[in-house]
Amino acid sequence: MTDSPPTTKLPAQSPPVDPAETEAAGHATAGSTGGLSWWHGDGGEGAKRNLALIGVLLALFVIGAATRSDLYSNPDWVWANMLSILKLASVVGVVTVGMTFVIIGGGIDLSVGAIVALAGVWCTTVATQNFGAGGMIFTAIIVGVAVGLVNGTLIAYGRLVPFIATLAMLVAARGLAAEISDKQTQISQNGTINGIASTNLLGIPLLVYILAAVVAAGWVLLNRTTFGRRTVAVGGNPEAARLAGINVRLHTLLLYALSGLCCGIAAIMLTAQATSAQAAMANLYELDAIAAVIIGGTLLSGGRGTIVGSLLGVIIFATITNLFAINGLTTEAQNMVKGGIIVAAVLIQQIQFGSLSQFFRRNRLTTS
């Protein structure tokens, strides 16, 4: 009797999967835990950080109420003071929107204050003012974008380090502004431009509306467009972005042009506030903008950041300035506090993204 050969039992094959069913199941799973996973994942990081910044603003309000209860007991004064803070933050806030894009894209721009000064001086020359308000606004914006393009060209195509290129532009732009103005203050004679700072709509200064419009446009550009996604990609990993088909050099050029555009808008706003322009205007705006971006949670290494966080950072610094002013404290003390806040924000970033925790963990393994 011949033994029959052993039969090989094949593994059962699963029926083909319908892609539509897979997609529906994925949506159902995400829907069941989507809110919780979003809050604990990367999606919720920005929201939690912004809530923390709002908490800081509330703490500053409490400090103000405790130190100057005579002022904060008047609701009319409180409302007027809030508008004053927003008006104070408006110019730096517009600059900060452009700075946010640059830093998320992996760069930095130390020349923003000098660009504001150059655009302000150029748009208040007698020849430019002869073209009216439209000519002044056009000139300021063109000058800002042009200088931003020079920065972007040096960095993207000249392969200069952003710190060095923009530092050189800071000196050059200030020098050119002093040359154009002959080191004199140029008075703005245009009533339309000057009226930007004094006009209120529904009780709110026009400058605040301009800031809100720029912030809204920046938020949409960063979060709802291909340009914003490419900015995050370029800042997170330039080589991976290049391999994915992104023209990293061109995108870097556009980021600095965008920063220059914001500087041109800020130059008009600042000129309207002072009804004049000079080479020394917008002094240290670059530090205020960078500090606000860091406080808002944008990584200095690039690849992560939010426009709303940067706006809250600007408002926090404006509130601190206002708080020191109403309490009669010195500017030097204010600058020391700002410096401490910047250091604390950077340390928090390092702890949050694991740099310090990895360092301590490595030391424990070494010593054990």
Buried (B, 14 or more C-beta within 10 A) or exposed (E): EEEEEEEEEEEEEEEEEEEEEEEEEEEEEEEEEEEEEEEEEEEBBBBEBBEEBEEBBEEBBEBBEEBBEEEBEEEEBBEEBBBBBBBBBBBBBBBBBBBBBBBBBBBBBBBBBBBBBBBBBBBBBEEBBEBEBEBBBBBBBBBBBBBBBBBBBBBBEEEBEBEEBBBBBBEBBBEBBBEBBEEEBBEBEBEBBBEBBEEEEEEEBBBBBBBBEBBEEBBEBBBEEEBBEBBBBBBBBBEEBBEEEBBBBEBBBBBBBBBBBBBBBBBBBBBBBBBBBBBBBBBEBBBBBBBBBBBBBBBBEBBBBBBBBBBBBBBBBBBBBBBBEBEEEEEEEBEEBBEEBBEEBBEBBEEBBEEBEEEEEEEEEEEE
